[in-house]
Amino acid sequence: MDGAEEDASGGSPFGAEPCLTLSSPTDILAAVPYLVGFHPTASLIVIGLARGQAKLVTRWGLPFPPGTLDAMAPLFERESVTEIVVIGYGAGDLVTPAVDEARRLAATHGVHVGEALRAHEGRYWSYICDLTTCCPADGTPYDLSSSQIAAEATVRGLVALPDRETLERMVAPVTGPVRVAMRRATAEAIADFQARIMAAPDLEAFATQFVSDGLSRVRSALATHAEGGRLDDAEAARLGLDLTIMRVRDEAWTLMEDSHTLLWRDLTRRLEPRFVPPAASLLAMAAWRAGNSVQATIALERALTADPGYSMANLLMHALQNLLSPAILKDRLPTPAELDSAMGPPNAAWLLPLVNLLGEDDSPPKLE
């Protein structure tokens, strides 16, 4: 993946005191999968520290072009980073240029490099240590099970999935009978919308009522998931249509909480491809707020695959690639009342994004 996947939460990724103590290269290597959410390969990880506490964790896929790490420089000042730890995963010819770039960037900005490691096939090498007595040329074998970091991270609720592909599967489209059922529910929701709009004597009044119903369905869906429930196929399909209306989608955005991730992940998986971008973008927003920028990036990839021009997805992808903090949006989102004031009363033009999608078709479902 081009760009970076970042967790810049403004505090230790492990929460408040007590903090984990990373006292050896093995501890660092044991902690990384919990910091990024999966066991990385062909990756560069940079951990930024301030007063000994992790303030940011960034990941880039390797290889990447020169200058890729420049976006990290503003983070040093924003998060008061005084020290970084750099870890590269892969063969030397893949990792070393990236580690060298990270070290040059740190030196330029007066940031100390506490450790720089390369890990590959069960061995690690330090770019900082050149003593053959402790850092042999053929690398040092390491065993992550010998570190207590994994147990401590698990206690703190952190998860390390096997790889990035596992995260991708968590938001992959459903298949088989579930897909068939959702396709049927979507067709019924579309037919109902078309029948009602064709029969409506006043399109402005119809739009007003449709938007009002959509806003209610957003709030009802959030309440259902908050209580541990799940939308049935008909409810999910109707909400998929609703979310194509910007005002309805933005209602969900203004009400956003980290816990909403489950709802938007479920819809991202179940909705027909043409209706995925709004739900996937909302999933990305919820995941980003919760510090899971890898999941946010994967969700945005789903959204932009379906619609490369979808503005909300492009906006969030830009923020992630430029390593912006979700805090920039947390306190700046408008309230529903402010949205009403800014957008004015609903009108028939609001329905055009939905109407334009109705003529499209989705690929046949796969029976697996």
N, C-alpha and C positions, 0 to 999 in steps of 0.2 A: 504494500500500500504506500502511495506517495504521501508525504506530509507526516504529521505527528499525531500521536494519541496521548493526551495529557490528563493527569490528575493534579491540579493545582488548587488544593482545597483551602489553602490559607492556614493550615495547621498540620500536625503530624498525621500521616495516613492511618496511623494506629490509634488515633484519638488522643485524649488528654492523658495526663500522668496516670499510671506509670507507663513509660515508653519502653519499647524494645531496645536492647543494647546490641548493636552489631559490632562485635569485637574481633572479627576475623573475616578473611575473604569467603570462607564457607558460609558464615552467617549472612553476608551480603548476598551471596548467590541463592541462599535458601529463602531470603526475604523477597527477592525480586518478583517471583511468580505471584505472590500475594499482593504486591504493589500494583502490578499491571493486570492482574486477574487471570493470567494463564502463563504457562511455561513457554517463554519466548524462544524462537529460533531466528537466525538471520536478522538480528535486531541490535539496535543500540539503545541502551537505557541510560538516562542521566537522572540522578537523584540530587536535588538541591537541598542544602541544609542551612539552617540559621540557628545559631546557639545550640548546635548539636541535634536539632529536631528537623525531621523531614518536612519540607514546605512544598515541594513539587516533585513529581515523577513524570518524566517524558519518555516516550518510546518512538523510535523511527524504524521502519523496515529498511533492510540493507539489500543492495547498495542504494545510495542516494547521491545526487549531484552536489558538487561543491557549493557552499553557501547555504545549504539546507538548514543548518543549525543557527543561522543568524537570527531567526525569529525568537530564539531562546534568550537573547541578550536583554530585552526589556523585562523578562521575568526575574532576572537577577536583582534588579532594583525594586521591582514591584513586591517581591517576596522577601526582600532583604537577605538574599542568599549570599553567604560568605564562603561556602565550601561546596564542592560537588563530588559525587562518586560516579564514575563512568564504568559501565559494563557492556561489553560487546559479545555477541553470541555468533560463532561461526569460525571459519578458517581465517588465518592471519591476513591473507590478501584481501578478504572481504571486510574485516573488522578494523584493521590498523589505520587505514585512511580516515575512517569515521572517528576513531578515538583521537587521532592526531588533530582533527578539526575541532573536536570538543575541547581538547587541552589548549589549543591556540585561542579559542574564543574565551575560555576562562582566564587565561593569562592577560588577554587584552583588557578585560574588565576587572582585573584585580581579584579574581575569585580563586581560592586555593583548591587544588585537586587533591583530595584526601586519598583517593585510590582510583586506579584505572585498571580494569581487568578484562581479559578475554577468556571466555569459556567455550570449550569445544570437546565433545566426545568424552565427558567425564574428567577433564583436566582443565586447570586454569593457569593463566600466565598474568603476571603483573607488569604493567608498563612503568610503574613507579620504582619497583624494587629491581636492582640489577645484581644482587648478591646470589651467587650460584649455590651457596650453602642453604638458602631458604627458598630460592626461586630458580630451580633448575631449568635448563634450556628446553628440556622436553616436557615441561609443565608439571604441575602438582596435582595429583589425583585428589578428588574430593567426593565426599558422601553426604548428601543433603540430610540423610536420616540421622547423622551424628549431631546436627544442630537442633537446639530447642526452639528455633524461630518458627518452624512450621506449626508446632503445637500452640505456641503463644499467639500466632496470627489467627489460627482457627478459633481459639477462645474469644478473640476480639471480633469474630464474625467475618473474617476475610476468607475469600475463596480463591483457589488457584486451579483453573481448568486445564486440561491437558494441552490445549493449543488454541490458537485463534479460530481455527475452523469449528471448534466446539461452540464458541460464541456465535459464529455465523449460523450454525444449525439451530440455535435457540430462537432466531428470528426468521428462519427459512419458511417459505410458504408451506402450509399443510397440504397433504396429498391424499389420494385414495378416497374412501367414502366421505371423509370430513370435507374434502374439497368439493366433491359432488354435491353434498348437502348445502354448502355455502353458495355454490354457483346457482343452485335452485332458489335459495332464499334471496339472493341478489336479483335474479330475474323477476321474482315476484315483487320485490320492493320497487324495481324499476317500472314494472307494469302498473303498479298502483300509483306511482308518481305521475306517469304519463297519462293515465286515465283521469286523475284529478286535475292536472293542469289543463288538459284539453276541455274538461267540463267547466272550468272556472270562468264565471262571467266577468270577473275583475282580476287581472293578473297582479295588480299591486296588492290587493287584499289577500290574494293567494300567497304571494311572496311573504307578506307580513306574518301570516299564519304559519307558513312552512318554517320560517326562521324561528318563530316563537316555539314551535314544537321541537325543532332541532336543539335549541338551547335547553329545553326541559329534558330532552333525551340525554344530552351531555351530562347534566347534573345527576340524572337518575343512574346513568352508567357508572359514574364515579362513586355514587352511594352504594350501588350494588357490589362493586369490587371492594370498597372499604369494609363491607360487611362479610367479605369472604365469598361472595357469589360470582357468577359468570353470566355474561349475556348469552341468550340462546341465539340460534342462527338468524332468526328474523330480526331480533333486536340489533345484532351486530351488523347485518346488512343495511338496515335503515340508518344506523349511525354512520356507516360508511358513506352513504349518500349525503347525510347532513353535513359531514365534515368537509365536503367539497366547497361549502359556502364559507367564505373567509370569516364572516362574523361569528359563525358557529364554531369553527376551528379555534378562533382567537378567544372564545369563551373558555375553552379547555386550557389554552395557554395562560390566561390570566389567573385561572384557578390552580395552576400547576403546583404539585407537591411531589417530593421524591417517590412517595408510595404509589403514585399513579403509573409507575413503570409497568406494572403487571397488566393493567388494562390495555395500554397502548402496545405492549408486546403481543398480547393476545390478538388484538385487531390487526396488527401488522402481519401476523402469520395467517389469519383467517380471511381477510378481505381479498376480493378479486384484485389482480395487479393494478388495474387503472384507478382503483380507489385507495391504494396503499399510501401514496405520498403524504397526505395529511397525518394519518395515524403514525407512520414511521417517523415523521418530523417531530411529532409530539413525544414519541418514545425517545428520540434523541435528546430532546430538551430535558425530559425527566431523568434520563441516565446521566447526562452532563451535569445537571444540578447535584445528583447523588455522588458525583466524583468518578463515574464509570465512563470515561471518555472513549474507551475502546468500543463498548456497546453502542455509544452514541454515534461513533463513526460508522459502524456496521449498519446501524439503522438508516443513516443518511445515504449510505451506498444503495440500500434497498429503495429509498425514495427516489434517488436520482437515476437509478436504472429504469424505473417506471416513467419518470418525467424529468429529463435533464434540466429543464427550465424552471422547476418548482422553486419559487423564490424563498420560502421559509427554509427549505433544505439547503439551498445555496448559502443563505445567510449564516446558518449554523455551521456548515462545513468551513466557511471562511473563518469563523471564530475559532474553531478547533485547530485549523491549520496554522493560525497565527497565535496559538497558545494563549488565547484570551481566557480569563477566568469567568465562570458562570455567574460570579457575583456582580458582573457588570449589568446583568439583566434581572437578577433577583429583586432588586429594589426599584427597578425602572418600568416594570410592566404596568400597563394601565389597568384600572378596575373595570368591571363590566359597564358601570355607569359612564366612565370616561370613554369607553369604546362607543357606546350609544351616542354620546355627544359628538365624538369625532367623525363617526361614520354616517350619522343621520338615520332617519327611518328606513326600514327595508324597502327595496323597490325591485321590480321585475328583473333588472339587470344583474342583481345579486345571484340569480339562478343560472346565469349563463355558463359558469364553470361546470355545473352539474349537467345542464342540457347538452353541452359540447361533448361530455363523456358518454352520453347515452348511445351515440352512434358507433362507439368503438366496441371491439369484441376482445375477449380474452382467449388465450390458447386453450385447447381442450384439456380437461383435467387428466392427471395421470393416476391410474388405478394401481396403487402399490400396496 
